[in-house]
Amino acid sequence: MKRIILSIALLFSAAGIYAQSSNSANTGKIPEGTIIYTVEWKLPEQMQAMASSFPKELTVYFKGDS
């Protein structure tokens, strides 16, 4: 009897893990990657001289659930 209950519990656990892994693959979630933003600065006249030193693109790296 213990063997049957243990087998059923393992079967349900394996099915749950499989469903979880295949579900996350099919939902369109991307587990890691890079996002590149193009930036346009609207600066006051006092800061126009520094505009050339500001970045034109910002890169964000992400991994996991962040």
PQR file of N, CA, C, O and H, with PARSE charges and radii, in Angstrom:
ATOM      1  N   MET A   1       0.825  -1.195   0.000 -0.4000 1.5000
ATOM      2  CA  MET A   1       0.000   0.000   0.000 -0.0000 2.0000
ATOM      3  C   MET A   1       0.868   1.257   0.000  0.5500 1.7000
ATOM      4  O   MET A   1       0.587   2.217  -0.718 -0.5500 1.4000
ATOM      5  N   LYS A   2       1.934   1.242   0.819 -0.4000 1.5000
ATOM      6  CA  LYS A   2       2.835   2.398   0.864 -0.0000 2.0000
ATOM      7  C   LYS A   2       3.507   2.612  -0.490  0.5500 1.7000
ATOM      8  O   LYS A   2       3.731   3.745  -0.916 -0.5500 1.4000
ATOM      9  H   LYS A   2       2.163   0.463   1.403  0.4000 1.0000
ATOM     10  N   ARG A   3       3.819   1.522  -1.145 -0.4000 1.5000
ATOM     11  CA  ARG A   3       4.480   1.606  -2.443 -0.0000 2.0000
ATOM     12  C   ARG A   3       3.555   2.249  -3.481  0.5500 1.7000
ATOM     13  O   ARG A   3       4.016   3.038  -4.307 -0.5500 1.4000
ATOM     14  H   ARG A   3       3.637   0.602  -0.799  0.4000 1.0000
ATOM     15  N   ILE A   4       2.268   1.927  -3.452 -0.4000 1.5000
ATOM     16  CA  ILE A   4       1.305   2.505  -4.393 -0.0000 2.0000
ATOM     17  C   ILE A   4       1.144   3.994  -4.139  0.5500 1.7000
ATOM     18  O   ILE A   4       1.143   4.788  -5.079 -0.5500 1.4000
ATOM     19  H   ILE A   4       1.893   1.287  -2.782  0.4000 1.0000
ATOM     20  N   ILE A   5       1.008   4.378  -2.878 -0.4000 1.5000
ATOM     21  CA  ILE A   5       0.852   5.800  -2.525 -0.0000 2.0000
ATOM     22  C   ILE A   5       2.094   6.586  -2.907  0.5500 1.7000
ATOM     23  O   ILE A   5       1.985   7.693  -3.434 -0.5500 1.4000
ATOM     24  H   ILE A   5       1.009   3.732  -2.114  0.4000 1.0000
ATOM     25  N   LEU A   6       3.269   6.035  -2.653 -0.4000 1.5000
ATOM     26  CA  LEU A   6       4.522   6.692  -3.020 -0.0000 2.0000
ATOM     27  C   LEU A   6       4.639   6.835  -4.538  0.5500 1.7000
ATOM     28  O   LEU A   6       5.083   7.868  -5.038 -0.5500 1.4000
ATOM     29  H   LEU A   6       3.358   5.135  -2.225  0.4000 1.0000
ATOM     30  N   SER A   7       4.238   5.794  -5.261 -0.4000 1.5000
ATOM     31  CA  SER A   7       4.293   5.854  -6.727 -0.0000 2.0000
ATOM     32  C   SER A   7       3.354   6.924  -7.264  0.5500 1.7000
ATOM     33  O   SER A   7       3.719   7.664  -8.178 -0.5500 1.4000
ATOM     34  H   SER A   7       3.877   4.955  -4.854  0.4000 1.0000
ATOM     35  N   ILE A   8       2.155   7.013  -6.712 -0.4000 1.5000
ATOM     36  CA  ILE A   8       1.199   8.027  -7.149 -0.0000 2.0000
ATOM     37  C   ILE A   8       1.713   9.428  -6.826  0.5500 1.7000
ATOM     38  O   ILE A   8       1.579  10.340  -7.642 -0.5500 1.4000
ATOM     39  H   ILE A   8       1.859   6.412  -5.970  0.4000 1.0000
ATOM     40  N   ALA A   9       2.300   9.603  -5.643 -0.4000 1.5000
ATOM     41  CA  ALA A   9       2.833  10.910  -5.256 -0.0000 2.0000
ATOM     42  C   ALA A   9       3.974  11.317  -6.195  0.5500 1.7000
ATOM     43  O   ALA A   9       4.045  12.473  -6.613 -0.5500 1.4000
ATOM     44  H   ALA A   9       2.409   8.862  -4.980  0.4000 1.0000
ATOM     45  N   LEU A  10       4.847  10.396  -6.523 -0.4000 1.5000
ATOM     46  CA  LEU A  10       5.947  10.700  -7.444 -0.0000 2.0000
ATOM     47  C   LEU A  10       5.422  11.011  -8.850  0.5500 1.7000
ATOM     48  O   LEU A  10       5.942  11.891  -9.535 -0.5500 1.4000
ATOM     49  H   LEU A  10       4.789   9.457  -6.184  0.4000 1.0000
ATOM     50  N   LEU A  11       4.400  10.288  -9.261 -0.4000 1.5000
ATOM     51  CA  LEU A  11       3.811  10.536 -10.570 -0.0000 2.0000
ATOM     52  C   LEU A  11       3.220  11.941 -10.646  0.5500 1.7000
ATOM     53  O   LEU A  11       3.436  12.654 -11.626 -0.5500 1.4000
ATOM     54  H   LEU A  11       3.977   9.573  -8.704  0.4000 1.0000
ATOM     55  N   PHE A  12       2.473  12.343  -9.614 -0.4000 1.5000
ATOM     56  CA  PHE A  12       1.893  13.688  -9.595 -0.0000 2.0000
ATOM     57  C   PHE A  12       2.971  14.764  -9.518  0.5500 1.7000
ATOM     58  O   PHE A  12       2.840  15.817 -10.143 -0.5500 1.4000
ATOM     59  H   PHE A  12       2.297  11.764  -8.817  0.4000 1.0000
ATOM     60  N   SER A  13       4.030  14.509  -8.763 -0.4000 1.5000
ATOM     61  CA  SER A  13       5.128  15.478  -8.677 -0.0000 2.0000
ATOM     62  C   SER A  13       5.803  15.651 -10.031  0.5500 1.7000
ATOM     63  O   SER A  13       6.063  16.774 -10.461 -0.5500 1.4000
ATOM     64  H   SER A  13       4.136  13.654  -8.256  0.4000 1.0000
ATOM     65  N   ALA A  14       6.084  14.553 -10.692 -0.4000 1.5000
ATOM     66  CA  ALA A  14       6.730  14.621 -12.007 -0.0000 2.0000
ATOM     67  C   ALA A  14       5.827  15.319 -13.014  0.5500 1.7000
ATOM     68  O   ALA A  14       6.299  16.112 -13.828 -0.5500 1.4000
ATOM     69  H   ALA A  14       5.873  13.640 -10.342  0.4000 1.0000
ATOM     70  N   ALA A  15       4.532  15.028 -12.962 -0.4000 1.5000
ATOM     71  CA  ALA A  15       3.597  15.671 -13.883 -0.0000 2.0000
ATOM     72  C   ALA A  15       3.529  17.172 -13.612  0.5500 1.7000
ATOM     73  O   ALA A  15       3.454  17.968 -14.548 -0.5500 1.4000
ATOM     74  H   ALA A  15       4.148  14.383 -12.300  0.4000 1.0000
ATOM     75  N   GLY A  16       3.554  17.559 -12.351 -0.4000 1.5000
ATOM     76  CA  GLY A  16       3.525  18.978 -11.997 -0.0000 2.0000
ATOM     77  C   GLY A  16       4.768  19.711 -12.460  0.5500 1.7000
ATOM     78  O   GLY A  16       4.680  20.825 -12.976 -0.5500 1.4000
ATOM     79  H   GLY A  16       3.615  16.912 -11.590  0.4000 1.0000
ATOM     80  N   ILE A  17       5.916  19.097 -12.280 -0.4000 1.5000
ATOM     81  CA  ILE A  17       7.172  19.723 -12.722 -0.0000 2.0000
ATOM     82  C   ILE A  17       7.192  19.854 -14.241  0.5500 1.7000
ATOM     83  O   ILE A  17       7.609  20.883 -14.773 -0.5500 1.4000
ATOM     84  H   ILE A  17       5.987  18.192 -11.861  0.4000 1.0000
ATOM     85  N   TYR A  18       6.741  18.814 -14.938 -0.4000 1.5000
ATOM     86  CA  TYR A  18       6.699  18.869 -16.397 -0.0000 2.0000
ATOM     87  C   TYR A  18       5.736  19.951 -16.879  0.5500 1.7000
ATOM     88  O   TYR A  18       6.047  20.694 -17.811 -0.5500 1.4000
ATOM     89  H   TYR A  18       6.402  17.979 -14.506  0.4000 1.0000
ATOM     90  N   ALA A  19       4.571  20.038 -16.245 -0.4000 1.5000
ATOM     91  CA  ALA A  19       3.581  21.047 -16.644 -0.0000 2.0000
ATOM     92  C   ALA A  19       4.112  22.449 -16.389  0.5500 1.7000
ATOM     93  O   ALA A  19       3.883  23.353 -17.192 -0.5500 1.4000
ATOM     94  H   ALA A  19       4.319  19.435 -15.488  0.4000 1.0000
ATOM     95  N   GLN A  20       4.813  22.636 -15.291 -0.4000 1.5000
ATOM     96  CA  GLN A  20       5.368  23.949 -14.969 -0.0000 2.0000
ATOM     97  C   GLN A  20       6.430  24.351 -15.989  0.5500 1.7000
ATOM     98  O   GLN A  20       6.448  25.497 -16.437 -0.5500 1.4000
ATOM     99  H   GLN A  20       4.999  21.901 -14.639  0.4000 1.0000
ATOM    100  N   SER A  21       7.304  23.438 -16.359 -0.4000 1.5000
ATOM    101  CA  SER A  21       8.375  23.771 -17.300 -0.0000 2.0000
ATOM    102  C   SER A  21       7.836  23.988 -18.709  0.5500 1.7000
ATOM    103  O   SER A  21       8.296  24.893 -19.404 -0.5500 1.4000
ATOM    104  H   SER A  21       7.289  22.507 -15.996  0.4000 1.0000
ATOM    105  N   SER A  22       6.892  23.197 -19.138 -0.4000 1.5000
ATOM    106  CA  SER A  22       6.357  23.390 -20.486 -0.0000 2.0000
ATOM    107  C   SER A  22       5.442  24.600 -20.539  0.5500 1.7000
ATOM    108  O   SER A  22       5.327  25.232 -21.589 -0.5500 1.4000
ATOM    109  H   SER A  22       6.519  22.461 -18.573  0.4000 1.0000
ATOM    110  N   ASN A  23       4.790  24.938 -19.435 -0.4000 1.5000
ATOM    111  CA  ASN A  23       3.912  26.104 -19.398 -0.0000 2.0000
ATOM    112  C   ASN A  23       4.727  27.389 -19.530  0.5500 1.7000
ATOM    113  O   ASN A  23       4.328  28.294 -20.263 -0.5500 1.4000
ATOM    114  H   ASN A  23       4.883  24.425 -18.582  0.4000 1.0000
ATOM    115  N   SER A  24       5.852  27.484 -18.840 -0.4000 1.5000
ATOM    116  CA  SER A  24       6.658  28.702 -18.924 -0.0000 2.0000
ATOM    117  C   SER A  24       7.294  28.852 -20.302  0.5500 1.7000
ATOM    118  O   SER A  24       7.565  29.971 -20.736 -0.5500 1.4000
ATOM    119  H   SER A  24       6.176  26.749 -18.244  0.4000 1.0000
ATOM    120  N   ALA A  25       7.534  27.755 -20.986 -0.4000 1.5000
ATOM    121  CA  ALA A  25       8.111  27.834 -22.328 -0.0000 2.0000
ATOM    122  C   ALA A  25       7.083  28.303 -23.346  0.5500 1.7000
ATOM    123  O   ALA A  25       7.447  28.887 -24.367 -0.5500 1.4000
ATOM    124  H   ALA A  25       7.314  26.845 -20.634  0.4000 1.0000
ATOM    125  N   ASN A  26       5.813  28.058 -23.085 -0.4000 1.5000
ATOM    126  CA  ASN A  26       4.773  28.387 -24.054 -0.0000 2.0000
ATOM    127  C   ASN A  26       4.110  29.727 -23.809  0.5500 1.7000
ATOM    128  O   ASN A  26       3.321  30.168 -24.645 -0.5500 1.4000
ATOM    129  H   ASN A  26       5.517  27.584 -22.256  0.4000 1.0000
ATOM    130  N   THR A  27       4.396  30.398 -22.696 -0.4000 1.5000
ATOM    131  CA  THR A  27       3.699  31.637 -22.386 -0.0000 2.0000
ATOM    132  C   THR A  27       4.354  32.849 -23.021  0.5500 1.7000
ATOM    133  O   THR A  27       3.839  33.957 -22.870 -0.5500 1.4000
ATOM    134  H   THR A  27       5.037  30.039 -22.017  0.4000 1.0000
ATOM    135  N   GLY A  28       5.444  32.691 -23.712 -0.4000 1.5000
ATOM    136  CA  GLY A  28       6.090  33.811 -24.360 -0.0000 2.0000
ATOM    137  C   GLY A  28       7.069  34.553 -23.455  0.5500 1.7000
ATOM    138  O   GLY A  28       7.599  35.592 -23.849 -0.5500 1.4000
ATOM    139  H   GLY A  28       5.862  31.791 -23.834  0.4000 1.0000
ATOM    140  N   LYS A  29       7.314  34.049 -22.272 -0.4000 1.5000
ATOM    141  CA  LYS A  29       8.275  34.693 -21.381 -0.0000 2.0000
ATOM    142  C   LYS A  29       9.680  34.437 -21.897  0.5500 1.7000
ATOM    143  O   LYS A  29       9.996  33.341 -22.360 -0.5500 1.4000
ATOM    144  H   LYS A  29       6.883  33.205 -21.952  0.4000 1.0000
ATOM    145  N   ILE A  30      10.503  35.444 -21.812 -0.4000 1.5000
ATOM    146  CA  ILE A  30      11.882  35.332 -22.257 -0.0000 2.0000
ATOM    147  C   ILE A  30      12.750  35.246 -20.998  0.5500 1.7000
ATOM    148  O   ILE A  30      12.758  36.187 -20.205 -0.5500 1.4000
ATOM    149  H   ILE A  30      10.247  36.334 -21.436  0.4000 1.0000
ATOM    150  N   PRO A  31      13.474  34.156 -20.796 -0.5600 1.5000
ATOM    151  CA  PRO A  31      14.214  33.980 -19.547  0.2800 2.0000
ATOM    152  C   PRO A  31      15.415  34.917 -19.374  0.5500 1.7000
ATOM    153  O   PRO A  31      15.794  35.223 -18.244 -0.5500 1.4000
ATOM    154  N   GLU A  32      16.012  35.369 -20.464 -0.4000 1.5000
ATOM    155  CA  GLU A  32      17.120  36.313 -20.361 -0.0000 2.0000
ATOM    156  C   GLU A  32      17.299  37.023 -21.691  0.5500 1.7000
ATOM    157  O   GLU A  32      16.856  36.545 -22.735 -0.5500 1.4000
ATOM    158  H   GLU A  32      15.705  35.120 -21.382  0.4000 1.0000
ATOM    159  N   GLY A  33      17.961  38.177 -21.632 -0.4000 1.5000
ATOM    160  CA  GLY A  33      18.179  38.906 -22.868 -0.0000 2.0000
ATOM    161  C   GLY A  33      18.708  40.301 -22.639  0.5500 1.7000
ATOM    162  O   GLY A  33      19.183  40.629 -21.552 -0.5500 1.4000
ATOM    163  H   GLY A  33      18.322  38.564 -20.784  0.4000 1.0000
ATOM    164  N   THR A  34      18.622  41.119 -23.670 -0.4000 1.5000
ATOM    165  CA  THR A  34      19.133  42.480 -23.648 -0.0000 2.0000
ATOM    166  C   THR A  34      18.077  43.410 -24.230  0.5500 1.7000
ATOM    167  O   THR A  34      17.440  43.101 -25.237 -0.5500 1.4000
ATOM    168  H   THR A  34      18.237  40.853 -24.553  0.4000 1.0000
ATOM    169  N   ILE A  35      17.905  44.557 -23.574 -0.4000 1.5000
ATOM    170  CA  ILE A  35      17.022  45.596 -24.097 -0.0000 2.0000
ATOM    171  C   ILE A  35      17.886  46.827 -24.341  0.5500 1.7000
ATOM    172  O   ILE A  35      18.646  47.238 -23.463 -0.5500 1.4000
ATOM    173  H   ILE A  35      18.422  44.808 -22.756  0.4000 1.0000
ATOM    174  N   ILE A  36      17.774  47.414 -25.524 -0.4000 1.5000
ATOM    175  CA  ILE A  36      18.538  48.618 -25.856 -0.0000 2.0000
ATOM    176  C   ILE A  36      17.557  49.754 -26.103  0.5500 1.7000
ATOM    177  O   ILE A  36      16.723  49.690 -27.006 -0.5500 1.4000
ATOM    178  H   ILE A  36      17.157  47.081 -26.237  0.4000 1.0000
ATOM    179  N   TYR A  37      17.670  50.789 -25.286 -0.4000 1.5000
ATOM    180  CA  TYR A  37      16.825  51.968 -25.412 -0.0000 2.0000
ATOM    181  C   TYR A  37      17.591  53.069 -26.124  0.5500 1.7000
ATOM    182  O   TYR A  37      18.761  53.298 -25.816 -0.5500 1.4000
ATOM    183  H   TYR A  37      18.347  50.841 -24.552  0.4000 1.0000
ATOM    184  N   THR A  38      16.962  53.755 -27.069 -0.4000 1.5000
ATOM    185  CA  THR A  38      17.522  54.949 -27.688 -0.0000 2.0000
ATOM    186  C   THR A  38      17.019  56.145 -26.888  0.5500 1.7000
ATOM    187  O   THR A  38      15.826  56.257 -26.608 -0.5500 1.4000
ATOM    188  H   THR A  38      16.012  53.569 -27.320  0.4000 1.0000
ATOM    189  N   VAL A  39      17.937  57.035 -26.522 -0.4000 1.5000
ATOM    190  CA  VAL A  39      17.594  58.139 -25.631 -0.0000 2.0000
ATOM    191  C   VAL A  39      17.751  59.466 -26.353  0.5500 1.7000
ATOM    192  O   VAL A  39      18.762  59.711 -27.010 -0.5500 1.4000
ATOM    193  H   VAL A  39      18.906  56.944 -26.749  0.4000 1.0000
ATOM    194  N   GLU A  40      16.742  60.324 -26.226 -0.4000 1.5000
ATOM    195  CA  GLU A  40      16.819  61.702 -26.714 -0.0000 2.0000
ATOM    196  C   GLU A  40      16.713  62.609 -25.494  0.5500 1.7000
ATOM    197  O   GLU A  40      15.751  62.525 -24.730 -0.5500 1.4000
ATOM    198  H   GLU A  40      15.920  60.125 -25.692  0.4000 1.0000
ATOM    199  N   TRP A  41      17.689  63.460 -25.321 -0.4000 1.5000
ATOM    200  CA  TRP A  41      17.737  64.335 -24.161 -0.0000 2.0000
ATOM    201  C   TRP A  41      17.127  65.688 -24.493  0.5500 1.7000
ATOM    202  O   TRP A  41      17.488  66.308 -25.494 -0.5500 1.4000
ATOM    203  H   TRP A  41      18.470  63.528 -25.941  0.4000 1.0000
ATOM    204  N   LYS A  42      16.202  66.146 -23.655 -0.4000 1.5000
ATOM    205  CA  LYS A  42      15.650  67.498 -23.758 -0.0000 2.0000
ATOM    206  C   LYS A  42      16.243  68.296 -22.604  0.5500 1.7000
ATOM    207  O   LYS A  42      15.797  68.205 -21.460 -0.5500 1.4000
ATOM    208  H   LYS A  42      15.909  65.642 -22.842  0.4000 1.0000
ATOM    209  N   LEU A  43      17.258  69.075 -22.940 -0.4000 1.5000
ATOM    210  CA  LEU A  43      18.024  69.769 -21.906 -0.0000 2.0000
ATOM    211  C   LEU A  43      17.766  71.269 -21.936  0.5500 1.7000
ATOM    212  O   LEU A  43      17.474  71.837 -22.988 -0.5500 1.4000
ATOM    213  H   LEU A  43      17.620  69.148 -23.869  0.4000 1.0000
ATOM    214  N   PRO A  44      17.875  71.900 -20.786 -0.5600 1.5000
ATOM    215  CA  PRO A  44      17.789  73.366 -20.773  0.2800 2.0000
ATOM    216  C   PRO A  44      19.039  73.964 -21.429  0.5500 1.7000
ATOM    217  O   PRO A  44      20.048  73.283 -21.613 -0.5500 1.4000
ATOM    218  N   GLU A  45      18.950  75.224 -21.768 -0.4000 1.5000
ATOM    219  CA  GLU A  45      20.066  75.868 -22.480 -0.0000 2.0000
ATOM    220  C   GLU A  45      21.378  75.791 -21.716  0.5500 1.7000
ATOM    221  O   GLU A  45      22.441  75.687 -22.328 -0.5500 1.4000
ATOM    222  H   GLU A  45      18.130  75.777 -21.618  0.4000 1.0000
ATOM    223  N   GLN A  46      21.322  75.839 -20.395 -0.4000 1.5000
ATOM    224  CA  GLN A  46      22.549  75.811 -19.601 -0.0000 2.0000
ATOM    225  C   GLN A  46      23.300  74.482 -19.756  0.5500 1.7000
ATOM    226  O   GLN A  46      24.514  74.435 -19.559 -0.5500 1.4000
ATOM    227  H   GLN A  46      20.459  75.924 -19.898  0.4000 1.0000
ATOM    228  N   MET A  47      22.598  73.416 -20.102 -0.4000 1.5000
ATOM    229  CA  MET A  47      23.224  72.092 -20.191 -0.0000 2.0000
ATOM    230  C   MET A  47      23.490  71.642 -21.626  0.5500 1.7000
ATOM    231  O   MET A  47      23.992  70.536 -21.825 -0.5500 1.4000
ATOM    232  H   MET A  47      21.612  73.453 -20.262  0.4000 1.0000
ATOM    233  N   GLN A  48      23.175  72.453 -22.625 -0.4000 1.5000
ATOM    234  CA  GLN A  48      23.366  72.058 -24.017 -0.0000 2.0000
ATOM    235  C   GLN A  48      24.822  71.740 -24.330  0.5500 1.7000
ATOM    236  O   GLN A  48      25.096  70.889 -25.175 -0.5500 1.4000
ATOM    237  H   GLN A  48      22.767  73.351 -22.463  0.4000 1.0000
ATOM    238  N   ALA A  49      25.745  72.399 -23.675 -0.4000 1.5000
ATOM    239  CA  ALA A  49      27.166  72.149 -23.935 -0.0000 2.0000
ATOM    240  C   ALA A  49      27.567  70.738 -23.493  0.5500 1.7000
ATOM    241  O   ALA A  49      28.502  70.166 -24.054 -0.5500 1.4000
ATOM    242  H   ALA A  49      25.522  73.091 -22.988  0.4000 1.0000
ATOM    243  N   MET A  50      26.888  70.176 -22.512 -0.4000 1.5000
ATOM    244  CA  MET A  50      27.223  68.837 -22.007 -0.0000 2.0000
ATOM    245  C   MET A  50      26.484  67.730 -22.754  0.5500 1.7000
ATOM    246  O   MET A  50      26.733  66.553 -22.493 -0.5500 1.4000
ATOM    247  H   MET A  50      26.129  70.641 -22.057  0.4000 1.0000
ATOM    248  N   ALA A  51      25.598  68.068 -23.661 -0.4000 1.5000
ATOM    249  CA  ALA A  51      24.772  67.071 -24.347 -0.0000 2.0000
ATOM    250  C   ALA A  51      25.603  66.036 -25.100  0.5500 1.7000
ATOM    251  O   ALA A  51      25.180  64.887 -25.226 -0.5500 1.4000
ATOM    252  H   ALA A  51      25.396  69.024 -23.873  0.4000 1.0000
ATOM    253  N   SER A  52      26.756  66.413 -25.595 -0.4000 1.5000
ATOM    254  CA  SER A  52      27.577  65.462 -26.356 -0.0000 2.0000
ATOM    255  C   SER A  52      28.165  64.369 -25.456  0.5500 1.7000
ATOM    256  O   SER A  52      28.532  63.304 -25.952 -0.5500 1.4000
ATOM    257  H   SER A  52      27.100  67.347 -25.494  0.4000 1.0000
ATOM    258  N   SER A  53      28.261  64.611 -24.154 -0.4000 1.5000
ATOM    259  CA  SER A  53      28.817  63.605 -23.257 -0.0000 2.0000
ATOM    260  C   SER A  53      27.755  62.650 -22.704  0.5500 1.7000
ATOM    261  O   SER A  53      28.104  61.681 -22.030 -0.5500 1.4000
ATOM    262  H   SER A  53      27.963  65.476 -23.751  0.4000 1.0000
ATOM    263  N   PHE A  54      26.475  62.899 -22.970 -0.4000 1.5000
ATOM    264  CA  PHE A  54      25.400  62.022 -22.517 -0.0000 2.0000
ATOM    265  C   PHE A  54      25.272  60.848 -23.477  0.5500 1.7000
ATOM    266  O   PHE A  54      25.524  61.001 -24.672 -0.5500 1.4000
ATOM    267  H   PHE A  54      26.191  63.686 -23.518  0.4000 1.0000
ATOM    268  N   PRO A  55      24.884  59.676 -22.976 -0.5600 1.5000
ATOM    269  CA  PRO A  55      24.754  58.507 -23.866  0.2800 2.0000
ATOM    270  C   PRO A  55      23.552  58.633 -24.802  0.5500 1.7000
ATOM    271  O   PRO A  55      22.535  59.233 -24.454 -0.5500 1.4000
ATOM    272  N   LYS A  56      23.692  58.054 -25.992 -0.4000 1.5000
ATOM    273  CA  LYS A  56      22.606  58.023 -26.969 -0.0000 2.0000
ATOM    274  C   LYS A  56      21.780  56.742 -26.835  0.5500 1.7000
ATOM    275  O   LYS A  56      20.620  56.701 -27.246 -0.5500 1.4000
ATOM    276  H   LYS A  56      24.518  57.567 -26.274  0.4000 1.0000
ATOM    277  N   GLU A  57      22.388  55.686 -26.252 -0.4000 1.5000
ATOM    278  CA  GLU A  57      21.706  54.417 -26.045 -0.0000 2.0000
ATOM    279  C   GLU A  57      21.966  53.925 -24.621  0.5500 1.7000
ATOM    280  O   GLU A  57      23.045  54.128 -24.064 -0.5500 1.4000
ATOM    281  H   GLU A  57      23.330  55.719 -25.918  0.4000 1.0000
ATOM    282  N   LEU A  58      20.956  53.278 -24.048 -0.4000 1.5000
ATOM    283  CA  LEU A  58      21.086  52.637 -22.747 -0.0000 2.0000
ATOM    284  C   LEU A  58      20.806  51.152 -22.932  0.5500 1.7000
ATOM    285  O   LEU A  58      19.814  50.774 -23.555 -0.5500 1.4000
ATOM    286  H   LEU A  58      20.079  53.113 -24.500  0.4000 1.0000
ATOM    287  N   THR A  59      21.681  50.314 -22.392 -0.4000 1.5000
ATOM    288  CA  THR A  59      21.540  48.874 -22.522 -0.0000 2.0000
ATOM    289  C   THR A  59      21.195  48.275 -21.167  0.5500 1.7000
ATOM    290  O   THR A  59      21.845  48.567 -20.164 -0.5500 1.4000
ATOM    291  H   THR A  59      22.487  50.621 -21.886  0.4000 1.0000
ATOM    292  N   VAL A  60      20.162  47.430 -21.149 -0.4000 1.5000
ATOM    293  CA  VAL A  60      19.737  46.752 -19.930 -0.0000 2.0000
ATOM    294  C   VAL A  60      19.817  45.261 -20.182  0.5500 1.7000
ATOM    295  O   VAL A  60      19.224  44.761 -21.137 -0.5500 1.4000
ATOM    296  H   VAL A  60      19.634  47.193 -21.964  0.4000 1.0000
ATOM    297  N   TYR A  61      20.550  44.538 -19.329 -0.4000 1.5000
ATOM    298  CA  TYR A  61      20.646  43.090 -19.406 -0.0000 2.0000
ATOM    299  C   TYR A  61      19.732  42.518 -18.329  0.5500 1.7000
ATOM    300  O   TYR A  61      19.728  43.003 -17.198 -0.5500 1.4000
ATOM    301  H   TYR A  61      21.032  44.945 -18.553  0.4000 1.0000
ATOM    302  N   PHE A  62      18.961  41.497 -18.671 -0.4000 1.5000
ATOM    303  CA  PHE A  62      18.114  40.867 -17.665 -0.0000 2.0000
ATOM    304  C   PHE A  62      18.222  39.363 -17.757  0.5500 1.7000
ATOM    305  O   PHE A  62      18.516  38.794 -18.809 -0.5500 1.4000
ATOM    306  H   PHE A  62      18.964  41.103 -19.590  0.4000 1.0000
ATOM    307  N   LYS A  63      17.972  38.729 -16.604 -0.4000 1.5000
ATOM    308  CA  LYS A  63      18.067  37.282 -16.530 -0.0000 2.0000
ATOM    309  C   LYS A  63      17.108  36.808 -15.442  0.5500 1.7000
ATOM    310  O   LYS A  63      17.001  37.435 -14.388 -0.5500 1.4000
ATOM    311  H   LYS A  63      17.734  39.191 -15.749  0.4000 1.0000
ATOM    312  N   GLY A  64      16.428  35.728 -15.691 -0.4000 1.5000
ATOM    313  CA  GLY A  64      15.523  35.176 -14.699 -0.0000 2.0000
ATOM    314  C   GLY A  64      14.214  35.934 -14.653  0.5500 1.7000
ATOM    315  O   GLY A  64      13.670  36.311 -15.691 -0.5500 1.4000
ATOM    316  H   GLY A  64      16.515  35.219 -16.547  0.4000 1.0000
ATOM    317  N   ASP A  65      13.711  36.158 -13.457 -0.4000 1.5000
ATOM    318  CA  ASP A  65      12.407  36.798 -13.308 -0.0000 2.0000
ATOM    319  C   ASP A  65      12.500  38.290 -13.048  0.5500 1.7000
ATOM    320  O   ASP A  65      11.537  38.890 -12.572 -0.5500 1.4000
ATOM    321  H   ASP A  65      14.153  35.852 -12.614  0.4000 1.0000
ATOM    322  N   SER A  66      13.623  38.894 -13.344 -0.4000 1.5000
ATOM    323  CA  SER A  66      13.751  40.335 -13.115 -0.0000 2.0000
ATOM    324  C   SER A  66      13.198  41.138 -14.275  0.5500 1.7000
ATOM    325  O   SER A  66      13.228  42.369 -14.243 -0.5500 1.4000
ATOM    326  H   SER A  66      14.406  38.407 -13.731  0.4000 1.0000
TER
END
